[in-house]
């Protein structure tokens, strides 16, 4: 039986590999994995946000940070949400927008302090390809309950780590 996620993994890698250009795989993995993590936390946030917006009794505020913390979901400020980044993915400033998104997520979620990459605005990163990668993973649910139940994030991370290891000529475990 064919793994239903294998086509997804191959499409992701193909797009991510285009983004790489002449960048070293060791450096490049942080770019891709950082974006995948950002998509994951944004999906998790958005799922709860929709739930709070649809609260028939209007007892919840979808913009109240504590609503998310109480559910063990990272708070994602409006300027760091995936839909905002995807709407602006074609702008030449998309790299700076991603850096800013990572910084505000770290600021508002102390457990992520100094963990997220903030190197998307550097000149060596092709902004058009960065935007294309954002669009591609924009259509993939990574942080929803359905995706979590299939451990889609884990599968994608594992696949990418193996691909990065191959690109560097290492075994997957060395990452």
C-alpha positions in Angstrom: 0.0 0.0 0.0 1.3 3.5 -0.9 1.9 5.9 2.0 -0.7 8.7 1.5 1.8 11.2 2.8 4.7 10.3 0.5 3.4 12.5 -2.4 3.1 15.3 0.1 6.6 14.8 1.4 8.0 14.7 -2.2 6.2 17.9 -3.2 7.4 19.6 0.0 11.0 18.6 -0.6 10.9 19.5 -4.3 9.6 23.0 -3.4 12.0 23.4 -0.5 14.9 22.3 -2.6 14.1 25.0 -5.1 14.2 27.5 -2.3 17.7 26.4 -1.4 19.5 27.6 -4.4 23.2 27.6 -3.5 22.7 27.6 0.2 24.4 25.0 2.4 22.0 22.3 3.6 23.1 22.8 7.2 22.0 26.4 7.0 19.0 25.8 4.8 17.4 23.2 7.1 16.8 26.0 9.6 14.9 28.1 7.0 12.6 25.3 6.0 12.0 23.7 9.4 11.4 27.1 11.0 8.7 27.8 8.4 7.1 24.4 9.0 7.1 25.0 12.7 5.5 28.5 12.2 2.8 26.8 10.0 2.2 24.2 12.7 1.8 26.8 15.6 -0.4 29.0 13.4 -2.6 26.0 12.4 -3.0 25.0 16.1 -3.8 28.6 17.0 -6.3 29.1 14.1 -8.2 26.0 15.0 -8.8 27.3 18.6 -9.5 30.8 17.2 -12.3 29.5 15.0 -13.7 27.5 17.9 -13.7 30.7 20.1 -15.2 32.8 17.3 -18.1 30.3 17.0 -18.8 30.3 20.8 -22.6 30.7 20.7 -22.7 32.1 24.2 -20.0 34.6 23.5 -18.2 33.8 26.7 -14.8 33.6 25.0 -12.6 36.2 23.3 -10.7 34.8 20.3 -8.0 37.5 20.8 -7.4 36.8 24.5 -4.0 35.2 24.9 -5.0 33.4 28.0 -7.6 31.3 26.1 -4.7 29.7 24.2 -2.3 29.3 27.1 -5.0 27.5 29.0 -5.3 25.0 26.1 -1.5 24.5 25.8 -1.5 26.3 22.4 1.0 29.0 21.5 -0.4 32.5 21.2 0.2 33.8 17.7 -0.2 37.6 17.3 -2.1 38.8 14.1 1.1 39.8 12.3 2.6 36.3 12.8 -0.4 34.3 11.7 0.1 32.1 8.6 -2.9 33.6 6.7 -1.3 37.1 7.1 2.1 35.9 5.9 0.6 34.0 3.0 -1.4 37.0 1.9 1.9 38.9 1.7 4.1 36.1 0.4 4.6 37.8 -2.9 6.0 41.0 -1.4 9.8 41.6 -1.5 9.6 42.2 2.3 8.3 38.7 3.1 11.6 37.7 4.7 11.4 40.6 7.1 7.8 39.8 7.8 8.7 36.2 8.7 11.6 37.4 11.0 9.2 39.8 12.7 6.7 37.0 13.1 9.2 34.8 14.7 10.3 37.6 17.1 6.8 38.4 18.3 6.0 34.7 18.8 9.1 34.4 20.9 8.2 37.5 22.8 4.6 36.4 23.6 5.6 32.7 24.3 8.5 32.7 26.7 9.2 29.0 26.3 10.3 29.8 22.7 12.7 32.5 23.7 15.8 32.4 21.5 14.6 29.2 19.7 13.1 30.3 16.4 15.2 31.3 13.4 15.2 35.0 12.4 17.3 35.0 9.2 14.7 35.1 6.5 15.4 38.7 5.4 19.0 38.1 4.4 19.9 38.9 0.9 21.0 35.3 0.0 17.5 34.0 0.5 15.4 34.3 -2.7 12.2 36.1 -1.6 10.2 34.9 -4.7 11.0 31.3 -3.9 10.4 31.9 -0.2 6.9 33.2 -1.1 6.3 30.1 -3.3 7.2 27.8 -0.5 4.9 29.7 1.9 2.1 29.3 -0.7 2.8 25.6 -1.0 2.7 24.7 2.7 -0.2 27.1 3.2 -2.5 24.5 1.8 -1.3 21.8 4.2 -2.8 21.4 7.6 0.0 20.6 10.1 -1.3 21.8 13.5 -5.0 20.8 13.3 -6.3 18.0 15.5 -6.7 15.8 12.4 -3.1 16.4 11.4 -1.9 15.8 15.0 -3.7 12.5 15.1 -1.8 11.3 12.1 1.4 12.9 13.4 1.8 14.7 10.1 4.3 17.2 11.6 6.5 14.4 12.9 6.4 12.6 9.5 7.3 15.8 7.7 10.1 16.7 10.1 11.5 13.2 9.9 11.4 13.2 6.1 13.1 16.6 5.9 15.8 15.6 8.4 16.6 12.6 6.3 16.6 14.6 3.1 18.9 17.3 4.7 21.2 14.5 5.9 21.4 13.1 2.4 22.1 16.6 1.0 25.0 16.9 3.5 26.2 13.4 2.9 25.4 12.3 6.5 23.2 9.7 8.0 19.8 10.9 9.2 20.7 10.3 12.9 23.6 12.8 12.7 21.1 15.6 12.5 
